[in-house]
Amino acid sequence: MTSACDLACAHCLADAGRRAPRELDTAGAIRVVGRLAEAGVLSVNLAGGEPFLRPDIFDIIDALVAARIEVDASTNGFSLP
């Protein structure tokens, strides 16, 4: 979902830290949701970096739920409200 991360864990396998310059915007991410639904995808895991650093993450989750795609997230939990 994003390369952005608010931690720098030594054990992490992701090359995360800063948001990628060409990260999908909200409209692009929603288009991907549509393509996933068309392909018959039943479940996705949102990962990163830290997916909850995206300001639009709940819009993307809403689109996934509306498309009847099960959503899981890999998170460090520090960004959760």
C-alpha positions in Angstrom: 0.0 0.0 0.0 2.9 2.4 0.8 6.6 2.4 1.4 6.1 4.9 4.2 6.8 3.7 7.7 7.1 5.4 11.0 9.5 2.8 12.4 12.9 1.4 11.3 12.9 -2.2 12.6 16.1 -4.2 12.1 14.1 -7.4 11.5 11.8 -5.9 8.8 12.1 -7.3 5.3 10.5 -4.3 3.7 12.7 -1.6 2.3 10.4 1.0 3.9 10.7 4.4 5.4 9.7 7.1 2.9 6.6 7.1 0.7 7.6 6.1 -2.9 7.5 9.1 -5.3 5.2 7.2 -7.7 2.9 5.7 -5.1 -0.7 5.2 -6.4 -3.1 8.0 -5.5 -6.5 7.3 -4.2 -8.2 7.0 -7.6 -5.4 4.6 -8.8 -5.8 2.4 -5.7 -9.6 2.3 -6.2 -9.1 1.3 -9.9 -6.9 -1.6 -8.6 -9.7 -2.6 -6.3 -12.0 -2.8 -9.3 -9.5 -4.9 -11.2 -9.1 -7.2 -8.2 -12.9 -7.7 -8.1 -13.1 -8.4 -11.8 -10.4 -11.0 -11.4 -12.4 -12.7 -8.7 -10.0 -12.0 -5.9 -11.6 -12.9 -2.6 -9.0 -11.6 0.0 -6.2 -9.1 0.2 -3.6 -8.2 2.8 -2.7 -4.5 3.0 1.0 -4.2 3.8 3.8 -1.8 3.4 5.7 0.0 5.0 2.8 1.0 7.3 -0.5 1.0 5.4 -2.3 3.1 8.0 0.0 6.1 7.2 -1.9 6.5 4.0 -4.5 9.2 4.6 -6.9 7.5 2.3 -6.5 4.0 3.7 -10.1 3.8 5.0 -11.4 4.9 1.6 -9.5 2.0 0.0 -10.7 -0.4 2.7 -14.3 0.8 2.1 -13.9 0.1 -1.7 -12.6 -3.4 -1.0 -15.4 -4.2 1.4 -18.0 -2.8 -1.2 -16.4 -5.1 -3.7 -16.9 -8.0 -1.3 -13.1 -8.6 -0.9 -12.0 -9.7 2.5 -9.4 -7.3 4.0 -6.5 -8.0 6.4 -3.7 -5.6 7.3 -0.1 -6.0 8.4 0.5 -3.1 10.7 2.8 -2.1 13.5 -0.2 -0.6 15.2 1.4 2.7 16.1 -0.7 4.6 13.5 -4.1 3.2 14.5 -6.6 5.7 15.8 
